[in-house]
């Protein structure tokens, strides 16, 4: 990754001196990651264009840029934008903003040393990366821009700390490897608890329905833990009391928050100074997980019309933001048991019992670049010999021939033009841009707000490459080049 001059000024310039005076918002057209031009989301919506204009910037918008998600050219004009045709939008602009990476033909229209702000995915499209570098185009990859410093909300702290307190006795007595955890229900308040549990590598981790029935309570005794939030649980037959009487561990997040919440937050903030970098600043990861899982369940219903979806064997690899979104959708659609796999469970010598006989497998487990193409969590052998015909594998991570997915069968992402393929009787989909599957407008609005904040809010990208905030500097994947 390029390194900027460490002596560059850190103090932002006044608005009258911003480095990027002219901003172009380009329409999404056919490009390496957008075959058929089916990606229709616009990077910045009219409401946020208006804020850029109010900040003193000259904003140009390509004709028809927002029509695919319901924003007209007239709305952009009323917001203060100058509308331009595609032949002119890339010419003589300081900063070009678009959602997907540029089409190869568009690069020739950009002036050297301008800056493109987009989802660049340099590892996945090396030909375009080389062309941008040879053309001396600065590129800031939206997917690489990070929080700086890392932001942790009080709700996240309570979600983690409540599970941490529940697990502490097992950590102290060395029995975590034998612990079977059942999280009752899925909610945003429990998402962090699931992550904390997964990070501690229990024997099993599952999400079960919040309306309890005897059949869901498959583990009991000293090596079983049921974790829930009393605000949402339904237990008309007092099954939790019966579990406790059997010596099973029962822990309520809501009770922890009442008794220790303020103390837990204060202690966490005192002992956990923020990391320099956090998660992606521009992302719809939760929506990605929801959209992928939604499509997977749709395929499963088509492939196995006689299957009771509530009883399907469903496995989710990973419990981060993408995996959490998948759990949210799967739980909302009535699946009664979700197997959640962490690093321990996805190891080559542990994963087979989870994949064998599975109806739906959702991969949300990311791997570092150096392991891509070398380590596969779901192999061709798994698909051929252990995952039943008609089952579905949804890969939320994706990749390309130069940046392989953790699913070995996925040589490259699929696209809306042909989202699913079948190998050995198993339907596999690894869509490039999962929120396009029914969530285009709402994710366009969310992305736009995040992009606006990076441009003129916390990070003030408009002040130029010489004063990049640390999290934005992390996203500078090509350059810096000067005119």
GIHU-V747132 format. One line per field, one symbol per residue. ss: DSSP state (@ for helix, = for strand, . for the rest). phi: phi as a letter, one per 40 degrees, with the letter a starting at -180 (. if undefined). psi: psi as a letter, one per 20 degrees, with the letter a starting at -180 (. if undefined). A space follows every 10 residues. Layout:
ss: ???
phi: ???
psi: ???
This chain:
ss: .......... ....@@@... .====..... ....@@@... .....@@@@@ @@@@...=== ==....@@@. ..@@@@@@@. .===...... ....====== ...@@@@... ....=====. .....@@@@@ @@@@...=== =@@@.=.... ...@@@@@@@ @@@@@@@@@@ @@...@@@.= ====...@@@ @@@@@@@@@. ...=====.. =..@@@.... ...=====.. ...=....@@ @@@@@...== ==@@@@@@@@ @@@@@@@@@@ @........= ....@@@@@@ @@@@@@@@@@ @@@.....@@ @..====... @@@@@@@@@@ @@....==== =.@@@@.... .@@@@....= ===.....@@ @......=.@ @@@@@..... .====....= ..=...=... ...==..=.. ===..====. =..@@@...@ @@@@@@@@@@ @@@@@@.... @@@.@@@..@ @@@..===.. ...
phi: .cbcdccccc ccccdcbccb cbbbbcccbd adbbcggccb cccbcddccd cccccgccbb bcdgcbccbg bcdcccccch cccbcccbcc cfbcbbbacc cccccccccc cdgcbbbacc fcccbcccdc cccccgbcbb cdcbcbdacc bbcdcccccc cccdcccdcc cccgbdcbcb bbccgbadcc cccccccccc fccaabbbcc ccbdccccba gcbbbbbabc cbcbbcbfcc ccccccgccb bbcccccccb dccccccccc bbddccbbcc cbabcccdcc cccccccccc cccbccccdd cccbbbcgbc ccccccddcc cccgccabcb bbcccccdcb cddcccgccb bbcbccbcdc ccgbbbcbbc ccccbbccdg cbbbbccgia dcaccccccc cadcbdcacb bbbfgbcbbb ccgdcccgbc ccccccddcc cdcccbcccf dcchccbccd ccddccbahc bbc
psi: pqproijqpi pqrqhijqhn hpppoqqprp rhjlpikioi qqhprghhgh hgghjjqopp pppjhihhkj prhhhhghij qppqrhhihi pkqgppprfr qqqhhhhhiq qqjrpporng lhhhmhghgh ggghilpppo ohiipqqorp porhggghgg hghghhighh ghjkjhiipo popoqprhhi ghhgggghij mrgqpqprqi opqhhimiqr ahkpppproi hiqomhjlhh hhghhjjqpp poghgggghj gggggggghh imqqqhqcrp hoqlgghggg gghghghggg hghmhipohh jqopppoqkb hghhhggggg ghjjpipopp pagghiqhjh hghghpjqgp poojoqqqhi ipihophorh hgghihpqqi rpppoigaar himqqiohho hqqrrhhmiq rppkippppm pomhiimjkg ghhggggghg gghhgjdghl hiirhikpqg hhhhinipap qq.
